[in-house]
Amino acid sequence: MRLRLAPALLIVAFLSSAATGAGAASPAAPVPNEAAIHLVNHRAVYDLSLARSEGTRSVESVRGRIVIDFSGDACRGFTMQTRQVTMLDSSESGNRTSDLRNSTFESGDGASFRFRTATFLNNVPSAAIDGTAEAGSEALKVKLKEPKRAEFQSGGEVMFPVRHMLRLLKAAKAGETTVSAKVFDGSDDGRKVYDTLAVIGRASAAPAADTERDKPLREGDLAGMRRWPVTLSYFTAGEGERTPIYTLTFDLYENGVSGRLNLDYGDFAISGNLTQLDLTKDKGKGDAKSDADCRR
């Protein structure tokens, strides 16, 4: 996941590279009688570093951190707070520091969404983005309060981030290898609906080969938890062959936590190393199937 780490990452996705997915592993066999999906409440900290740099405006170093606080369930709804501070060093374009602060609330049934984003570039604030959205079967309706009052609609079925994450997990558990969906997360100027394509690889519960990163995911129950490699590409809405605006790759654990995070901006890519993970005990069910139980 902002995230769009999902959650993550939903979330980390405020971030282009060529479309990816070639070479994805064949799907794992569907698992019968799956229990309801449960997105665990957690606080995750990712330290950022430069993974790759190329082109005429190359980035020479990256430092920073992403902090994600995720909580809620299908009855109470889902709250997520994300902060991403990124320091880029480049002799060509100069040094710059961006500070992104994002807060969202998504109803348990995935029908309503509240979002607010504050952005600082070299400590200078940009106009805040603040609004609400309602997703129906035929259209998305968005109301903006800031930077100025406005309303707009987008036709078709559109998912908010948590609903999208649940869709990816259900697809992974069913052995599906691709998921296409329209997603709205309130990012950018609060007016963008993105076409997304997720490519899902084969499930694994074996210990991670890279022992130098994501150490909290190699401890306790997480060490043997199933996970799927996911490549998630975001596109400007439209038709025909297009290049992604950005691409996010990560390991998606079945409780909604993400590891092996990589954010690809095209000319350069950033690696996110999970250095801290705090899990919170909760009683939520996390799955859309529990919506009816919430109304009882």
C-alpha positions as CSV (number, residue, x, y, z in Angstrom):
1,M,0.0,0.0,0.0
2,R,-0.2,5.5,-0.6
3,L,0.9,2.2,0.3
4,R,-1.2,2.5,-2.9
5,L,0.4,0.0,-0.5
6,A,-1.7,-1.2,-0.3
7,P,-2.5,-0.4,1.9
8,A,-1.0,0.3,1.3
9,L,0.2,0.3,0.6
10,L,-2.5,1.3,-0.1
11,I,-0.8,4.0,0.4
12,V,2.6,4.4,-0.5
13,A,1.3,5.1,-3.9
14,F,1.8,8.8,-4.3
15,L,4.3,8.3,-6.7
16,S,6.8,5.5,-14.4
17,S,7.9,2.6,-15.9
18,A,7.0,0.3,-18.7
19,A,4.1,-2.1,-18.1
20,T,5.2,-5.1,-16.1
21,G,4.0,-8.6,-15.4
22,A,6.0,-10.6,-17.9
23,G,7.5,-13.6,-16.2
24,A,5.0,-13.8,-13.4
25,A,4.9,-17.2,-11.8
26,S,2.0,-19.5,-12.6
27,P,-0.9,-19.2,-10.1
28,A,-1.1,-21.3,-7.0
29,A,-4.0,-23.7,-6.8
30,P,-7.2,-22.3,-5.3
31,V,-7.6,-22.9,-1.6
32,P,-11.0,-24.4,-0.7
33,N,-13.1,-23.1,2.2
34,E,-11.0,-20.0,2.8
35,A,-11.7,-18.2,6.1
36,A,-12.9,-14.6,5.8
37,I,-10.0,-12.2,5.0
38,H,-8.9,-10.2,8.0
39,L,-6.7,-7.1,7.5
40,V,-4.7,-6.8,10.7
41,N,-4.5,-3.5,12.6
42,H,-0.9,-2.4,12.4
43,R,1.7,0.3,12.4
44,A,4.5,-0.2,9.8
45,V,7.7,1.8,9.3
46,Y,9.7,1.5,6.0
47,D,13.1,3.1,5.6
48,L,13.7,4.3,2.1
49,S,16.8,4.0,-0.1
50,L,17.7,4.3,-3.8
51,A,17.1,1.1,-5.7
52,R,17.9,2.3,-9.3
53,S,18.6,5.5,-11.1
54,E,19.0,6.3,-14.8
55,G,18.3,8.9,-17.4
56,T,19.6,12.5,-17.8
57,R,18.1,13.7,-14.5
58,S,19.5,10.9,-12.4
59,V,18.9,10.7,-8.6
60,E,22.2,10.1,-6.7
61,S,20.8,9.2,-3.3
62,V,17.5,8.7,-1.5
63,R,16.8,8.8,2.2
64,G,13.5,8.9,4.0
65,R,10.7,7.0,5.7
66,I,7.1,5.8,5.3
67,V,5.0,5.3,8.4
68,I,1.5,3.7,8.0
69,D,-1.0,3.4,10.8
70,F,-3.9,1.1,9.8
71,S,-6.9,0.2,11.9
72,G,-10.6,-0.8,11.8
73,D,-12.9,-3.6,10.6
74,A,-16.0,-4.1,8.4
75,C,-18.3,-2.8,11.2
76,R,-16.4,0.3,12.2
77,G,-14.8,1.1,8.9
78,F,-11.1,1.5,8.2
79,T,-8.9,4.4,9.1
80,M,-5.4,4.9,7.7
81,Q,-2.8,7.6,8.4
82,T,0.3,7.7,6.2
83,R,3.3,10.0,6.3
84,Q,6.1,9.8,3.7
85,V,9.2,11.9,4.0
86,T,11.6,11.6,1.0
87,M,14.9,13.4,0.6
88,L,16.3,13.2,-3.0
89,D,19.9,14.3,-3.8
90,S,20.7,15.1,-7.5
91,S,23.6,17.2,-8.9
92,E,21.5,17.8,-12.0
93,S,18.1,19.0,-10.5
94,G,19.2,19.8,-7.0
95,N,18.3,18.5,-3.6
96,R,14.7,18.4,-2.4
97,T,12.6,17.1,0.5
98,S,9.0,16.1,0.2
99,D,6.7,15.5,3.2
100,L,3.4,13.9,2.4
101,R,0.7,13.5,5.1
102,N,-2.4,11.6,4.3
103,S,-5.5,10.6,6.3
104,T,-8.4,8.5,5.0
105,F,-11.5,6.8,6.3
106,E,-13.3,4.1,4.3
107,S,-16.6,2.6,5.4
108,G,-16.7,-1.1,6.0
109,D,-18.9,-1.7,3.0
110,G,-16.6,0.2,0.7
111,A,-19.3,2.7,-0.3
112,S,-18.0,6.0,1.2
113,F,-14.6,7.5,1.6
114,R,-13.1,10.6,3.4
115,F,-9.6,11.9,2.5
116,R,-7.3,14.7,3.4
117,T,-3.7,15.3,2.1
118,A,-1.1,17.9,3.1
119,T,2.1,18.2,1.1
120,F,5.3,20.1,1.9
121,L,8.1,20.6,-0.6
122,N,11.3,21.9,1.0
123,N,9.2,22.9,4.0
124,V,6.9,25.0,1.8
125,P,3.2,23.8,2.0
126,S,1.1,23.1,-1.1
127,A,-2.7,23.5,-1.1
128,A,-4.4,20.9,1.0
129,I,-6.7,18.3,-0.6
130,D,-9.9,17.6,1.5
131,G,-13.0,15.8,0.4
132,T,-15.5,12.9,0.5
133,A,-16.6,10.3,-2.1
134,E,-19.4,7.9,-2.6
135,A,-19.1,4.8,-4.7
136,G,-22.2,3.3,-6.4
137,S,-22.7,0.5,-8.8
138,E,-22.8,3.0,-11.8
139,A,-20.8,6.0,-10.8
140,L,-18.4,7.6,-8.3
141,K,-19.4,11.0,-6.8
142,V,-16.7,13.2,-5.3
143,K,-17.1,16.4,-3.3
144,L,-14.1,18.6,-2.6
145,K,-13.9,21.1,0.3
146,E,-10.3,22.1,-0.4
147,P,-8.4,23.6,-2.2
148,K,-11.8,24.9,-3.4
149,R,-15.3,23.6,-3.3
150,A,-16.1,21.4,-6.3
151,E,-18.1,18.3,-7.3
152,F,-17.5,15.7,-10.1
153,Q,-18.6,12.2,-11.1
154,S,-16.9,9.3,-12.8
155,G,-18.9,6.5,-14.5
156,G,-18.6,2.8,-13.8
157,E,-17.6,0.8,-10.8
158,V,-14.8,2.4,-8.8
159,M,-13.1,0.9,-5.7
160,F,-11.5,2.7,-2.7
161,P,-8.2,1.5,-1.4
162,V,-9.3,-1.0,1.3
163,R,-11.9,-2.6,-1.0
164,H,-9.3,-2.9,-3.7
165,M,-6.9,-4.6,-1.2
166,L,-9.5,-7.1,-0.2
167,R,-10.1,-7.8,-3.9
168,L,-6.4,-8.5,-4.5
169,L,-6.3,-10.9,-1.5
170,K,-9.4,-12.7,-2.6
171,A,-8.0,-13.0,-6.1
172,A,-4.6,-14.3,-4.8
173,K,-6.3,-16.9,-2.6
174,A,-8.4,-18.1,-5.6
175,G,-5.4,-18.5,-7.8
176,E,-6.1,-15.6,-10.1
177,T,-3.1,-14.0,-11.7
178,T,-4.4,-10.6,-12.8
179,V,-6.9,-8.0,-11.4
180,S,-8.1,-4.9,-13.3
181,A,-9.9,-2.3,-11.4
182,K,-10.7,1.5,-11.3
183,V,-9.4,3.0,-8.1
184,F,-9.9,6.3,-6.3
185,D,-7.8,7.2,-3.3
186,G,-8.0,11.0,-3.2
187,S,-4.3,11.4,-4.2
188,D,-2.8,14.1,-6.5
189,D,-5.5,16.8,-6.9
190,G,-8.4,14.7,-5.5
191,R,-9.9,14.4,-9.0
192,K,-8.1,11.4,-10.4
193,V,-9.6,7.9,-11.0
194,Y,-6.9,5.5,-12.0
195,D,-7.1,2.3,-14.1
196,T,-5.0,-0.3,-12.3
197,L,-3.6,-3.7,-13.3
198,A,-2.3,-6.1,-10.7
199,V,-0.2,-9.1,-11.6
200,I,-0.1,-11.7,-8.9
201,G,2.5,-14.4,-8.6
202,R,2.6,-17.8,-6.9
203,A,2.0,-18.0,-3.2
204,S,4.8,-18.8,-0.8
205,A,5.2,-19.4,2.9
206,A,9.0,-20.2,2.8
207,P,11.4,-17.9,4.7
208,A,12.4,-14.9,2.7
209,A,15.7,-15.3,0.8
210,D,16.9,-11.8,1.5
211,T,17.8,-11.8,5.2
212,E,19.0,-8.2,5.3
213,R,15.6,-6.6,4.9
214,D,12.0,-6.7,6.3
215,K,13.3,-8.4,9.5
216,P,9.9,-8.1,11.4
217,L,8.3,-10.3,8.7
218,R,10.7,-13.1,9.6
219,E,9.5,-13.3,13.2
220,G,6.7,-15.2,14.9
221,D,3.6,-16.1,12.9
222,L,4.6,-13.9,10.0
223,A,7.6,-16.0,9.3
224,G,5.5,-18.8,7.9
225,M,2.5,-16.7,6.7
226,R,1.4,-17.0,3.0
227,R,2.4,-14.1,0.8
228,W,2.1,-13.3,-2.9
229,P,4.4,-11.2,-5.1
230,V,2.3,-8.4,-6.6
231,T,3.1,-5.9,-9.4
232,L,0.5,-3.1,-9.3
233,S,0.6,-0.5,-12.1
234,Y,-1.4,2.7,-12.2
235,F,-2.6,4.3,-15.5
236,T,-4.4,7.5,-16.4
237,A,-8.0,6.5,-17.2
238,G,-8.6,5.9,-20.9
239,E,-8.4,3.4,-23.7
240,G,-5.6,1.8,-25.7
241,E,-2.0,0.9,-24.9
242,R,-0.6,3.2,-22.2
243,T,2.5,3.5,-20.0
244,P,1.9,3.4,-16.3
245,I,2.1,6.6,-14.3
246,Y,4.0,4.6,-11.7
247,T,4.4,0.9,-10.7
248,L,4.5,-0.5,-7.2
249,T,5.8,-4.0,-6.4
250,F,5.5,-5.7,-3.1
251,D,4.9,-9.0,-1.3
252,L,1.3,-9.1,-0.1
253,Y,0.8,-11.1,3.1
254,E,-2.6,-12.6,3.7
255,N,-3.2,-10.3,6.7
256,G,-2.8,-7.2,4.6
257,V,0.8,-6.3,5.6
258,S,3.3,-5.6,2.8
259,G,7.0,-6.4,2.4
260,R,9.7,-6.1,-0.2
261,L,8.4,-2.7,-1.2
262,N,9.6,-1.1,-4.4
263,L,8.3,2.2,-5.9
264,D,9.2,2.8,-9.5
265,Y,9.0,6.4,-10.8
266,G,10.5,5.6,-14.2
267,D,13.8,7.4,-14.1
268,F,14.5,6.0,-10.6
269,A,13.1,3.5,-8.1
270,I,13.0,3.5,-4.4
271,S,13.2,0.5,-2.1
272,G,11.3,0.4,1.2
273,N,12.8,-1.8,4.0
274,L,10.3,-2.7,6.7
275,T,12.2,-2.0,9.9
276,Q,9.3,-1.8,12.5
277,L,6.0,-3.5,12.7
278,D,3.6,-3.2,15.6
279,L,0.4,-5.4,15.5
280,T,-2.6,-4.4,17.4
281,K,-5.1,-6.9,18.9
282,D,-8.6,-6.3,17.5
283,K,-11.9,-8.1,17.0
284,G,-12.6,-7.0,13.4
285,K,-13.5,-9.4,10.7
286,G,-12.1,-7.4,7.8
287,D,-14.2,-9.0,5.1
288,A,-17.2,-7.7,3.1
289,K,-19.1,-10.8,4.0
290,S,-19.3,-9.6,7.6
291,D,-21.2,-6.4,6.6
292,A,-24.6,-8.1,7.3
293,D,-23.4,-9.0,10.7
294,C,-22.6,-5.4,11.5
295,R,-26.2,-4.4,10.8
296,R,-27.7,-7.0,13.2
